[in-house]
Amino acid sequence: MDERVYDIAVLGTGPAGLQAAIHAARRKVSVVVLGKINRSGLYSAHVENFCCIGSVEGEKMLAAGVVQAEEAGAHFLNEDVIETKADGDGFVIEPESGGRIHAAAMIMAMGIQRERLGVPGEKELFGKGVSYCVDCDANFYKNQKVAIIGNESSAVSGALTMLFYASDVYLVSDQPDVSDRLAEQLAVSDVKLFSGRNVRRIEGDEAVTGLVLDDDTRLNVSGVFIELGAKGATELAATLGVALDTKQFKYIQADKDQKTNIEGIFAAGDICGPPWQVAKAVGEGCVAGISASKYVKKKKGMKK
């Protein structure tokens, strides 16, 4: 198994993650950044209100950030994260291509936006069988039939996870787009794949009772998990015991040093709550990068 060791792993390639990587790497610790640039909310945005910079496209801004981080010494892995867990004195991160990354500290900067299907029944049945987090809600569907919706790593890994809970697992995917490793695991699993299909509507009154596809196929399920991108903060934080806000359970709680309640885990950007501004994300990323590097150096007995 491919095993790689870094001082700091940054999860997320938006402005918070990139700034964290720049500041951490400049402090002479080893840094790896995981995530797909084109999945950042900034990628397709137009920025006009960032101090000292005129009008700029988000894609160009992110590309420049990647170059800066690489020049500072950070390494990039253009992959989604499938799983994170504590391991001894640090953390283990599993990327979608397989192998394991060991890090003494982790900075969570994945943003919070969860894409919606936008189909009838989705909004009405949210929390009544419709979920956006397999890791959070899988246990509620023991021995039941469920459907996972999505094309990317979170959908495929979510479907594989649900095999440990549900009696039947359906994966509805217009066009699966995952690593060879995940594709192979899916092919030999008991997940029932409905490829080249889209969801027309989710059915149910007080709870989900079924799913209708665009070819009129009806799947009788009691749970629908919508996983349209990479795993987000809620899923990954839940498995590590990272505290979320007590009102909406959407945002990671972090102090002024961007530390979370779990030693060695820091957070920055949109996952720490509003306002949704690049300036805030960059500022928190800066603090998180510095704090994480100080933490690692102290742990290793290095000079600050």
GUGULUM-767832 format. One record per residue (C-alpha): residue number from 1; residue in three letters; x, y, z. Coordinates in nm, 4 decimals, always signed. Layout:
   pos   code       east      north         up
   NUM    ALA          X          Y          Z
...
***
This chain:
   pos   code       east      north         up
     1    MET    +0.0000    +0.0000    +0.0000
     2    ASP    +0.1218    +0.3479    -0.0912
     3    GLU    +0.2024    +0.5349    +0.2325
     4    ARG    +0.3027    +0.9005    +0.2344
     5    VAL    +0.3938    +1.1133    +0.5336
     6    TYR    +0.3546    +1.4908    +0.5674
     7    ASP    +0.3553    +1.7359    +0.8552
     8    ILE    +0.0290    +1.8999    +0.7460
     9    ALA    -0.2540    +1.7888    +0.5196
    10    VAL    -0.4779    +2.0653    +0.3830
    11    LEU    -0.8219    +1.9495    +0.2736
    12    GLY    -0.9605    +2.1924    +0.0186
    13    THR    -0.8294    +2.3944    -0.2744
    14    GLY    -1.0314    +2.7128    -0.2377
    15    PRO    -0.8861    +3.0426    -0.1121
    16    ALA    -0.8753    +2.9247    +0.2515
    17    GLY    -0.6962    +2.6012    +0.1714
    18    LEU    -0.4487    +2.7605    -0.0677
    19    GLN    -0.3623    +3.0411    +0.1739
    20    ALA    -0.3177    +2.7896    +0.4546
    21    ALA    -0.0843    +2.5870    +0.2342
    22    ILE    +0.1201    +2.8930    +0.1388
    23    HIS    +0.1739    +3.0073    +0.4968
    24    ALA    +0.2405    +2.6587    +0.6330
    25    ALA    +0.4848    +2.5619    +0.3573
    26    ARG    +0.6760    +2.8901    +0.3940
    27    ARG    +0.7408    +2.7955    +0.7564
    28    LYS    +0.9433    +2.4940    +0.6395
    29    VAL    +0.7062    +2.2106    +0.7199
    30    SER    +0.5933    +1.9524    +0.4645
    31    VAL    +0.2464    +2.0197    +0.3264
    32    VAL    +0.0113    +1.8250    +0.0998
    33    VAL    -0.3081    +1.9771    -0.0415
    34    LEU    -0.5958    +1.7513    -0.1443
    35    GLY    -0.8953    +1.8457    -0.3561
    36    LYS    -1.0013    +1.9445    -0.7051
    37    ILE    -0.9545    +2.3092    -0.7998
    38    ASN    -1.2566    +2.3136    -1.0294
    39    ARG    -1.4815    +2.2075    -0.7395
    40    SER    -1.4079    +2.5257    -0.5460
    41    GLY    -1.6975    +2.7679    -0.5225
    42    LEU    -1.4574    +3.0411    -0.6341
    43    TYR    -1.3643    +2.8633    -0.9579
    44    SER    -1.6542    +3.0009    -1.1634
    45    ALA    -1.6933    +3.3253    -0.9693
    46    HIS    -1.5973    +3.6823    -1.0562
    47    VAL    -1.4148    +3.8723    -0.7796
    48    GLU    -1.4311    +4.2521    -0.7538
    49    ASN    -1.4112    +4.3349    -0.3836
    50    PHE    -1.0834    +4.1775    -0.2703
    51    CYS    -0.8463    +4.4384    -0.1262
    52    CYS    -0.5674    +4.5617    -0.3539
    53    ILE    -0.6795    +4.3471    -0.6475
    54    GLY    -0.9041    +4.4686    -0.9241
    55    SER    -1.1577    +4.2617    -1.1118
    56    VAL    -1.0394    +3.9012    -1.1509
    57    GLU    -1.1870    +3.5674    -1.2481
    58    GLY    -1.1929    +3.3072    -0.9709
    59    GLU    -1.0260    +3.0439    -1.1890
    60    LYS    -0.7240    +3.2699    -1.2469
    61    MET    -0.7070    +3.3615    -0.8804
    62    LEU    -0.6994    +2.9959    -0.7772
    63    ALA    -0.4414    +2.9076    -1.0419
    64    ALA    -0.2137    +3.1797    -0.9085
    65    GLY    -0.2626    +3.0467    -0.5556
    66    VAL    -0.1592    +2.6978    -0.6616
    67    VAL    +0.1611    +2.8337    -0.8160
    68    GLN    +0.2391    +3.0292    -0.4978
    69    ALA    +0.1793    +2.7262    -0.2783
    70    GLU    +0.3924    +2.5021    -0.4986
    71    GLU    +0.6739    +2.7566    -0.5033
    72    ALA    +0.6551    +2.7624    -0.1224
    73    GLY    +0.7002    +2.3849    -0.1221
    74    ALA    +0.3452    +2.2457    -0.0959
    75    HIS    +0.2529    +1.9305    -0.2860
    76    PHE    -0.0846    +1.8921    -0.4580
    77    LEU    -0.2938    +1.5804    -0.5020
    78    ASN    -0.5839    +1.6452    -0.7383
    79    GLU    -0.8150    +1.3950    -0.5708
    80    ASP    -1.1138    +1.3823    -0.3422
    81    VAL    -1.0784    +1.2584    +0.0136
    82    ILE    -1.2711    +0.9392    +0.0898
    83    GLU    -1.1993    +0.9016    +0.4601
    84    THR    -1.0175    +1.0663    +0.7486
    85    LYS    -0.9423    +0.9141    +1.0872
    86    ALA    -0.7241    +0.9658    +1.3900
    87    ASP    -0.4206    +0.7406    +1.4110
    88    GLY    -0.1818    +0.7567    +1.7036
    89    ASP    -0.0176    +1.0978    +1.7111
    90    GLY    -0.1788    +1.2215    +1.3929
    91    PHE    -0.4283    +1.1490    +1.1198
    92    VAL    -0.4698    +0.9194    +0.8222
    93    ILE    -0.6307    +1.0491    +0.5042
    94    GLU    -0.7476    +0.8146    +0.2307
    95    PRO    -0.7587    +0.9716    -0.1183
    96    GLU    -0.9820    +0.8270    -0.3868
    97    SER    -0.6942    +0.6616    -0.5770
    98    GLY    -0.6021    +0.4583    -0.2703
    99    GLY    -0.3044    +0.4500    -0.0400
   100    ARG    -0.2809    +0.6446    +0.2814
   101    ILE    -0.1469    +0.9847    +0.3768
   102    HIS    -0.0224    +1.0336    +0.7316
   103    ALA    -0.0177    +1.3856    +0.8729
   104    ALA    +0.0622    +1.5259    +1.2147
   105    ALA    -0.1933    +1.8033    +1.1636
   106    MET    -0.4861    +1.8669    +0.9355
   107    ILE    -0.6488    +2.1862    +0.8082
   108    MET    -1.0107    +2.1467    +0.6977
   109    ALA    -1.0996    +2.4033    +0.4325
   110    MET    -1.3467    +2.2207    +0.2075
   111    GLY    -1.6250    +2.4785    +0.2000
   112    ILE    -1.9850    +2.3918    +0.2834
   113    GLN    -2.1887    +2.4051    -0.0344
   114    ARG    -2.3771    +2.0840    -0.0987
   115    GLU    -2.5244    +2.0613    -0.4433
   116    ARG    -2.8940    +1.9913    -0.4770
   117    LEU    -3.0703    +1.7836    -0.7380
   118    GLY    -3.3502    +2.0355    -0.7747
   119    VAL    -3.6195    +1.7726    -0.8301
   120    PRO    -3.9717    +1.7505    -0.6844
   121    GLY    -3.9752    +1.5963    -0.3381
   122    GLU    -3.6137    +1.6778    -0.2532
   123    LYS    -3.6821    +1.9839    -0.0411
   124    GLU    -4.0107    +1.8565    +0.1021
   125    LEU    -3.8624    +1.5246    +0.2182
   126    PHE    -3.5287    +1.6525    +0.3473
   127    GLY    -3.4790    +1.4948    +0.6896
   128    LYS    -3.7607    +1.2505    +0.6150
   129    GLY    -3.5558    +1.0117    +0.4065
   130    VAL    -3.3578    +1.2576    +0.1963
   131    SER    -3.0034    +1.3113    +0.3233
   132    TYR    -2.6797    +1.4679    +0.1998
   133    CYS    -2.4502    +1.2742    +0.4337
   134    VAL    -2.4019    +0.8970    +0.4223
   135    ASP    -2.1545    +0.8993    +0.7103
   136    CYS    -2.3996    +1.0929    +0.9283
   137    ASP    -2.7210    +0.9015    +0.8573
   138    ALA    -2.6290    +0.5515    +0.7367
   139    ASN    -2.7137    +0.3956    +1.0720
   140    PHE    -3.0796    +0.4992    +1.0372
   141    TYR    -3.1290    +0.2688    +0.7369
   142    LYS    -3.0275    -0.0708    +0.8660
   143    ASN    -3.1853    -0.3500    +0.6605
   144    GLN    -3.3700    -0.0993    +0.4410
   145    LYS    -3.3478    -0.0187    +0.0716
   146    VAL    -3.1660    +0.3025    -0.0179
   147    ALA    -3.0524    +0.4938    -0.3254
   148    ILE    -2.7348    +0.6987    -0.3646
   149    ILE    -2.7382    +0.9735    -0.6282
   150    GLY    -2.4234    +1.1105    -0.7883
   151    ASN    -2.1340    +1.0644    -1.0288
   152    GLU    -1.8233    +1.1293    -0.8220
   153    SER    -1.6226    +0.9814    -0.5373
   154    SER    -1.8615    +1.0697    -0.2551
   155    ALA    -2.1464    +0.8864    -0.4294
   156    VAL    -1.9500    +0.5701    -0.5072
   157    SER    -1.7781    +0.5535    -0.1684
   158    GLY    -2.1125    +0.6284    -0.0036
   159    ALA    -2.2786    +0.3419    -0.1885
   160    LEU    -2.0011    +0.1047    -0.0824
   161    THR    -2.0372    +0.2214    +0.2779
   162    MET    -2.4145    +0.1663    +0.2734
   163    LEU    -2.3604    -0.2019    +0.1919
   164    PHE    -2.2702    -0.2465    +0.5590
   165    TYR    -2.6115    -0.1131    +0.6646
   166    ALA    -2.8829    -0.1415    +0.4028
   167    SER    -3.0457    -0.4524    +0.2589
   168    ASP    -3.0288    -0.3145    -0.0963
   169    VAL    -2.8185    -0.0284    -0.2310
   170    TYR    -2.8903    +0.1412    -0.5639
   171    LEU    -2.6490    +0.3876    -0.7233
   172    VAL    -2.8087    +0.6239    -0.9741
   173    SER    -2.5408    +0.7869    -1.1852
   174    ASP    -2.5585    +0.9753    -1.5117
   175    GLN    -2.1908    +0.9078    -1.5776
   176    PRO    -1.9616    +0.7750    -1.3000
   177    ASP    -1.6362    +0.9711    -1.2854
   178    VAL    -1.4085    +0.8191    -1.0227
   179    SER    -1.0617    +0.6728    -0.9877
   180    ASP    -0.9870    +0.3270    -1.1291
   181    ARG    -0.9669    +0.1929    -0.7753
   182    LEU    -1.3190    +0.3031    -0.6817
   183    ALA    -1.4559    +0.1872    -1.0183
   184    GLU    -1.3097    -0.1589    -0.9603
   185    GLN    -1.4503    -0.1773    -0.6083
   186    LEU    -1.7926    -0.0783    -0.7383
   187    ALA    -1.7805    -0.3365    -1.0186
   188    VAL    -1.7269    -0.6301    -0.7805
   189    SER    -1.9649    -0.5053    -0.5106
   190    ASP    -2.3352    -0.5771    -0.4529
   191    VAL    -2.4321    -0.2192    -0.5364
   192    LYS    -2.6964    -0.2145    -0.8099
   193    LEU    -2.5836    +0.0489    -1.0609
   194    PHE    -2.8310    +0.2471    -1.2709
   195    SER    -2.5901    +0.4160    -1.5106
   196    GLY    -2.6903    +0.6788    -1.7647
   197    ARG    -2.9971    +0.7686    -1.5586
   198    ASN    -3.1159    +1.0813    -1.3849
   199    VAL    -3.3708    +1.1345    -1.1102
   200    ARG    -3.7094    +1.2718    -1.2128
   201    ARG    -3.8664    +1.2982    -0.8664
   202    ILE    -3.8550    +1.1698    -0.5108
   203    GLU    -4.1840    +1.0328    -0.3831
   204    GLY    -4.3396    +1.0177    -0.0393
   205    ASP    -4.5720    +1.2024    +0.1948
   206    GLU    -4.4455    +1.2002    +0.5524
   207    ALA    -4.1399    +0.9963    +0.4517
   208    VAL    -3.9591    +0.8807    +0.1369
   209    THR    -4.1252    +0.5845    -0.0312
   210    GLY    -3.9563    +0.5777    -0.3684
   211    LEU    -3.7555    +0.7327    -0.6462
   212    VAL    -3.8589    +0.7747    -1.0102
   213    LEU    -3.5911    +0.7910    -1.2805
   214    ASP    -3.6047    +0.9647    -1.6159
   215    ASP    -3.6875    +0.6375    -1.7936
   216    ASP    -3.9858    +0.5853    -1.5585
   217    THR    -3.8055    +0.3199    -1.3539
   218    ARG    -3.9315    +0.3304    -0.9948
   219    LEU    -3.7065    +0.2296    -0.7083
   220    ASN    -3.8872    +0.1486    -0.3849
   221    VAL    -3.6563    +0.2945    -0.1230
   222    SER    -3.6905    +0.4526    +0.2188
   223    GLY    -3.3709    +0.6534    +0.1978
   224    VAL    -3.2213    +0.8782    -0.0713
   225    PHE    -2.8651    +1.0045    -0.0261
   226    ILE    -2.7688    +1.2902    -0.2562
   227    GLU    -2.3898    +1.2935    -0.2979
   228    LEU    -2.3050    +1.5166    -0.5925
   229    GLY    -1.9424    +1.6027    -0.5274
   230    ALA    -1.6606    +1.5390    -0.2856
   231    LYS    -1.7220    +1.4667    +0.0797
   232    GLY    -1.7799    +1.7885    +0.2671
   233    ALA    -1.6985    +1.9206    +0.6083
   234    THR    -1.9968    +1.7663    +0.7849
   235    GLU    -1.9165    +1.4130    +0.6729
   236    LEU    -1.5434    +1.4226    +0.7371
   237    ALA    -1.5748    +1.6178    +1.0609
   238    ALA    -1.8378    +1.3781    +1.1979
   239    THR    -1.6039    +1.0800    +1.1833
   240    LEU    -1.3345    +1.2670    +1.3766
   241    GLY    -1.5494    +1.4157    +1.6506
   242    VAL    -1.4948    +1.7744    +1.5358
   243    ALA    -1.7528    +2.0013    +1.6991
   244    LEU    -2.0071    +2.1754    +1.4776
   245    ASP    -2.2148    +2.4816    +1.5569
   246    THR    -2.4966    +2.4035    +1.7992
   247    LYS    -2.7740    +2.5740    +1.6006
   248    GLN    -2.7535    +2.4370    +1.2472
   249    PHE    -2.4799    +2.1709    +1.2755
   250    LYS    -2.3389    +2.2998    +0.9464
   251    TYR    -2.0238    +2.4862    +1.0421
   252    ILE    -1.7076    +2.3770    +1.2190
   253    GLN    -1.6374    +2.5624    +1.5407
   254    ALA    -1.2888    +2.7137    +1.5567
   255    ASP    -1.1228    +2.9623    +1.7912
   256    LYS    -0.9228    +3.2729    +1.6978
   257    ASP    -0.6259    +3.0521    +1.6085
   258    GLN    -0.8535    +2.8396    +1.3854
   259    LYS    -0.8154    +2.5453    +1.6240
   260    THR    -1.1050    +2.3032    +1.6575
   261    ASN    -1.1923    +2.0963    +1.9642
   262    ILE    -0.9718    +1.8143    +1.8327
   263    GLU    -0.5999    +1.8598    +1.8901
   264    GLY    -0.4148    +1.8875    +1.5603
   265    ILE    -0.7210    +1.9778    +1.3520
   266    PHE    -0.7676    +2.3328    +1.2292
   267    ALA    -1.0408    +2.4803    +1.0103
   268    ALA    -1.0747    +2.7829    +0.7836
   269    GLY    -1.3038    +2.9424    +0.5298
   270    ASP    -1.6711    +2.8904    +0.4587
   271    ILE    -1.6898    +2.5788    +0.6775
   272    CYS    -1.6426    +2.8084    +0.9776
   273    GLY    -1.9549    +3.0067    +0.8907
   274    PRO    -2.0511    +3.3332    +0.7194
   275    PRO    -1.9823    +3.5825    +0.5752
   276    TRP    -1.9097    +3.4068    +0.2443
   277    GLN    -1.6228    +3.6286    +0.1364
   278    VAL    -1.2833    +3.5529    -0.0164
   279    ALA    -1.1212    +3.8002    +0.2236
   280    LYS    -1.2480    +3.6092    +0.5264
   281    ALA    -1.1425    +3.2756    +0.3789
   282    VAL    -0.7920    +3.4012    +0.3001
   283    GLY    -0.7522    +3.5547    +0.6456
   284    GLU    -0.8622    +3.2394    +0.8246
   285    GLY    -0.6446    +3.0302    +0.5934
   286    CYS    -0.3456    +3.2429    +0.6844
   287    VAL    -0.4077    +3.1967    +1.0571
   288    ALA    -0.4744    +2.8233    +1.0180
   289    GLY    -0.1520    +2.7713    +0.8226
   290    ILE    +0.0542    +2.9532    +1.0835
   291    SER    -0.1189    +2.7824    +1.3770
   292    ALA    -0.0855    +2.4361    +1.2260
   293    SER    +0.2833    +2.4858    +1.1472
   294    LYS    +0.3486    +2.6069    +1.5039
   295    TYR    +0.1659    +2.3029    +1.6372
   296    VAL    +0.3686    +2.0631    +1.4226
   297    LYS    +0.7005    +2.2278    +1.5057
   298    LYS    +0.6281    +2.2167    +1.8770
   299    LYS    +0.5294    +1.8536    +1.8465
   300    LYS    +0.8514    +1.7677    +1.6644
   301    GLY    +1.0685    +1.9861    +1.8860
   302    MET    +1.1611    +2.2135    +1.5953
   303    LYS    +1.2470    +2.5807    +1.6203
   304    LYS    +0.9490    +2.8062    +1.5460
***
